C-alpha cells in the first residue's frame, strides 16, 4: 500500500485518480483551495467518507518523505504543498505519470482528442463491461450509474482484474498525454482549443506514432449528418447494422462509432455491442437532462470550446422549436482570449431569433492569470440574442422567465462548481418517463 497525496484533489482529474488509488487500497489524502475557505463540494465529501484525509493547501497534509505527491499542470510552482513535498524529499509525480502508474500491467486503451474523449471513454468502458471484459475505466467525467448512491466518485469504474483491460481519458490540454504509454488509442478529432488546430494535429500524430497497437483515428472522418431523434434516442446505420444510441446529436453518433470500432477490434461481438449501446446511460454534464422547469427541459452540459458549444446548441435546437436559453461562463482568461473571435462567429451563426445566450463573467480560479480580456469584450462583438449577467442568481431569474413547454434551458461551462448546482436548482420536476 502506498500513501498518496493529491494537490487539488477536488478537481475532476485528481478526484478520479484519488478514487482509483482508494480502490486499490492506498492511503489517500489531498488538499484543495476550497477547503481553506471552509467549502466542501460533494466530491470532497464522497472522498472523505471513504477515508481520504483532506487539508487546505498550506503544506500541512504532507508529513512524511514516503508520501507520493501528485500535482497537475494547474498547480503553480510556489504552491505550499509542492514546496513542502520538495523540501522533505517526497516523490512528486505529474497527474499523467500517476495515471500511467495506475495502468501498469494492463492492456490500456487511451482515448484522446479535442472533443468527445470523456464520452467515448465512458461508452467504450460500458461496452467492454457488457461484453464481460471487466475493464478499469478512469474518465475525466462522472459516469451515470457508477456512484453507488453517492458513495464513490463516478469517474472511475473499478475492475476485479489486476491485469485486464484499462480505458483511460488522455488529456491533450497540457500535452501530458505524451507521458502515457498505452497499448491502443482512440483519437476523436483535432480542433482549436488549448492551442491552434495545426499544433493539435501534430500532437495527436505524435501520440499515434508512439502507440503500438490498435488505432481508431477519427480526425479525418467526414461530418456526421444530423440524425433524426426519437425522443432522446437516435438510430444510425453503420457497418451493415442499425444501432440505437440513447443520446441525441451527430457528435454523439461519431463518438459511438469510435467506441464501437475499438470494441469490435478488441474482439467483442457486434450483437452484444448493439444491445449494450442501447443501455448506455451517458455521463454527467454531457447533454444531461436533469429535469423540467415550467415544462421546459433543463439540461446540464460541460461544453466550453467552440466545437462543443456548437454541437450541443444545434442538437438542443433541433429538439426545442420554441427556443434554447443557454447560460455560459468562459472557463478561463487564456481560453477566452484564444477563442474570442471564433466564439463570436459561432454564436452569431448558430443562435436563432428565438434563442437566448446568457453570458457570465470569466471563471477566475485565482493565481497569476492575465485578466485583460473579459466577457464584456465577447458580448460587444455578438450580434445574436445575448444578455450579460453578473451572477448565477440573476441568470436563474431570466431562465425561469424564459421557460415554457417546447423550450430548453441549458447550463454550459467547465470548472465552476456552481453551474451544475444552478441546473439542479432550476428543476421543478423530474424528467418525464416518455420524452
N, C-alpha and C positions, 0 to 999 in steps of 0.2 A: 504494500500500500504506500502511495506517495502522499505528501502534503502539498497541496496546490493552492496558490493564492491568485485570484483574478483581479486585476485593476480595472475598474469599470464593469463590475460583474452584472449590473442591471441591463446592459445593452443586449441587443438581440444576438449578436455573435458570441459574446462572452458568456451569457447565460446558458446558451446551448452547450458550450464546452464544459461549463461547470456541471450541468446536468449529466453529461456523458461521463465525467470523472466521478460524480456521485454514484452513477450506475455501476461502475467497475470497482467501487469500494474505496476510493481515495478520500482522504480527509480534505475538505474543501473550505476555503474562506475567500472573502472578497471585499472589495471596497467600492464605494460609489459616491459621486459628488452629492447626490440627493440625500444621502444619509447624514451629511453634515448639516443639512437644513431640516433634519427631522422628518424626512419624507421616505416612505417605503411603498414602492409600487407593488402590484400583485405578483410580479415575477420575483421580486426580492422576498416577499412573504412566503412564496412557494419554496424557494431555495432554503430559507431559514427553517421552515417546517421539516425539511429533510436533514437538518443538522448542520447546514452551512453557517459558519460564523461571519457576521457582517460588521464592517468597520467604516468609519469616514476615511477619506483619502488623506490621512495625515501620517502615514507610516506605522501606525500603531498595530496594524494587523499582521505585520511581518516580524516574526520573533526569532526565527531560527535560520541559520545558513543552509539547513537541509530543505527548506521550503523552495519549491519550484514556483517562480513568479511569472505570470503570463500577462502580457500587455498587448495593446493594439496600436495601429498607426495613429489613432486619435489621441493617444496619451503623449503628452509633451515631455521633453527631456528633464524638466525641472519638477515633475510630479513627485510629491513627497514619498509615495510608495516606491517608485522606481529608484529614487535616490537612496532610500533605506535598503532596498534589495541589493543594490550595487555596493553599498558601504559594508554590508556584513557578508558579502560573498555568495549570495544566493545564485542559483542557476536561473537565468532570465530568458524567457522564450517569447518570441512574437506569436501572436494568435495562430498564424498559419503553421508554425512549427509545432505548436501544441495539437492542432488538428491532425497534422501528419503523424504525430506520436500516437494518437488515439486510433489511427488506421493501420498501425504496424501489424504485419502478418495477415492482412486481409486483401482480398481481391477488390480493389476500390474503383468505383466509378465517380469521377469528378464532373460536376455539372457547372459550366460557366457560361458567360455571355453577358451582354449589356442588360438585356431584359429577359424575364421569364425563368431565370435559373431556380428561384425558390419554388415556383410551381412545378417545374419539371423534376426537381429533386424529390419533392413530396409525391408526385404522381408515379415516378419510377419506383420509389420505395414501396408505395402501396401496391403497385402491380407485381413486384417481386414477392411481396409478402403473400398476396393472393395465390401466387404460383408455388408457395411453400418454400421459398428461398430464405426466409427469415433474415433480412438484411439489417445491419446497423444503419440508421439514417441520421445524419446531422445536417439540419437545414438552417437557413437564415430567416425562417419564419415559422410560426407555430402551426402545426398540422391539426386540422379539426379532428376531434375524437381521440387524441392521444394524451390529453391532460389528466386522465384518470380522475375526473371530478374535481379538478383544481389542485391535485396533489403533486404534479410534476410539470416541468417546462415542456411544452408540447412540440418544441422544435427538434426533439430527439426521439427516435424510435429505438428502443433497446433491442439487442439480439441475444438469444441464448447461445449462439455460436461464437466461440472466441476467434475462429479463423475463417469465417464465412465472408459473404459479400458486405461491402460498405458502400453507401451512396452519400456523397457529401456535396454541399454547395461550395464552389471555389470562387472567392471574391476577386474581382478584377480591379476594384476601385483604387487600390494601392499597389497593384501589380503583385500582391503576395501569393497569388495562385502559382507563380513560378517556383515557390518554395515547396510545392507539393509534388509527389511522385506517384500519381495514380496509375492503375493498370489500364483503364479505359476512360474515355472522355466524351461528353456531350457539349457542343458549343452552340448555343441557341441562336445568337445573332451578334452583330457588331455595329454599334452606332455611337454617336457623340453623347457623352455623359460626363464622366470624370476627366476625360481628355478627348482630343479630336478623333474623328472616326478612323482616320488613317493610322493613328497610334493604336487604337483599339484593335484594328485588323492585324497589325503587326504583332501585337501582344498575343492574340489568340493563335496566330500562325506559329509563333514560337512555342506556345503551350502544346499545340497539336504535334509539333515536331518532336517534343520530348516525351510524348505519351506512347508507349509501345503497343498497346492493344487495340481494341475496337474504338473507332472514332465515328461519332454521329455529328457531322458538321452541317448545321442548317443555315450558316451565314449567307449562302448564295441561293437559298430556297426561294422560289417565286412567292409573291404575296398571296396569302390565302383569300379566296373570295369570301364576301360576307355571308356567313351561314344563316339559314333560316332557323329561328328559335321555336321550340315547342315549350312554352313557359320559360323555364330557365335552362332547358336542355338543347343541345344541338346534335344532329346526326350527320355524319360525313362518310363519304365513300373513299376507302384507301386500301390499296393492295388487294383489290377484289373482294372486299368485305365492308359491310356497313358497321360503323362504330357509333355508339351513343355516349356523349360526354355530358355530365350534369353541370356544365359551366358554359356560359354564353361567350361569343366573341371569336373572331377569326384568329386572334393571337392565341387563344386557348386551344383551338384546333391545331395550330402549329406546335404548341407546347406538347399536346397529346401525341402527335406524330413522332416527335423527337424521343419521348419517353418510350413509346411503343417500339420504335425502331431499335432502341438499345435492348429492351426486354426480349424482343424476338432474336436479336443477335446473341443474347446470352442463353438461348435455348428454351425460352418459355413458349408454351402452347398458345396459338392465336385464339382459339376458342375460349380458353380460360382467361386470357387477357381481355377479350371483348366483354365477358361477364364481369371482370374486375373493374374495368373502366367505368361502367355504369354506377358502381358503388363508391367511386372516389368522392370524398366529402370536401375536398378543397383545403385551403389554408386560410389562416386568419389574415384579414386585411388585404385580400386579393379578390376584389369584386364580391365581398362577403355581405350577403343580405342578412341583416340582423333584426329587422322588424319593420313596422309601418308607423307612419306619423300622419294622422288625419287622412288616411287612405293612400298616402304616397309611400312607396318602398324607401327604406333607409339602407344605404349601402356604405360600407367602410372599405377603403382601399389605400394601399401604400404608395400609389403612383407619385413619383417625384421628378421624373425627367420628361422630355418632350414626347418620346415614343410611348411611354407608359400612360401618360395622361391622355394622349390622343386615342390610344387603343381602348382605354377604359371609357372615355367620354363617348366615343362613337358607338361602342357596344351598348351603353346605357341609353343613348339617344334612340336607338332602334326599338327599345322596349318602353320608351316614355314619350308618346306623342304630345303630351301636354307640356313637356319641358323637363330639363335637368337643372337643378340648383346645386352647384359644386363649390364646396369650401376648400381652399388650398392654401397651405403655408409652405413657402420655399424653405428647404431643409438646411440651407447654409448660404453664406455670402458668396463664397467662391463658386459653387454651382450656379447660383443665380447670375453671377457676372458672366460666366461662360455661356449660359443658355438664354440670356435675356432676349436677344433678337429672335432666336428660333422659337422660344416660348410664345412671344407675341404673335409671330406669324401663324403658329399652330392654333392658338386660341382664337385668333381673328378668323381663321378659315374654318374652324370646327364648330364653334357655337352657333346655334340657330337663334332667331329673334326671340323664341320662347324660352331659351336657356338663360342662366344667370351664373356668373362667376363671382364668388366672394373671396377676396384676396387678403390674407392676414400678413402681419409683419414677418420678416425672416426669423426663423427659429435661431435663437442665439444661445449656443452652448458654452459661452464664456471663452476664455483663452485670448489669444493674440490675433484673432481674425481681422482682416481688412473690412471694415464696415462702411465703406464708401459707396456701396450700392444698396438700394432699399426696394421694398415692394412698391413704393410710390413711383420709382423710376420705371418699373414694368407697367404699372397701371397707366402711366402717361402715354404709352405707345400702343395701348389696346384700344381697338375700335368695337370690340364685341361688348355685350351687356356685362358690365363689371361694376362691383362696388367694393371699395376699400373698407375693411372692418379692422378695428384695433384689438378686439378681444373675442374669445370664444363665446362669451355671454351675448355680445352684440350679434355675432353670427347666428347663434341659436334662435334669437328672436326673428331674424329675417328668414331663416329657413322654415320656421314654423308658419310664418305668414305665407310662404310660397307653397306649402304642402297642400295637396288635394289629390284625389284619385286620378290616375293617368300620368302622374309626375313622379320623379325620383329625386331624393335628397342624397347627396354623396359627400362624404368627408374624405379628402385626399391629403396625403403627405407622410413623410418619414420623420423619425426622431422625436417629435413632440408627443409625449405620453398623454397629453390632454385631448388629442384628436379622437382616438377610439372611445375615450370616456364621453366626449360630446356625442358621438354617433349613438352610443347606448342610451344616453340621456334623452335623445330626440324620440326614441321609440315609445309609442303608447300601446302597442300590441305586437305579439309575435308574428312571424311570417305565416300567412295562411297556408293550410295544407295543400291547396291547389293554387299555384301561382297564376 
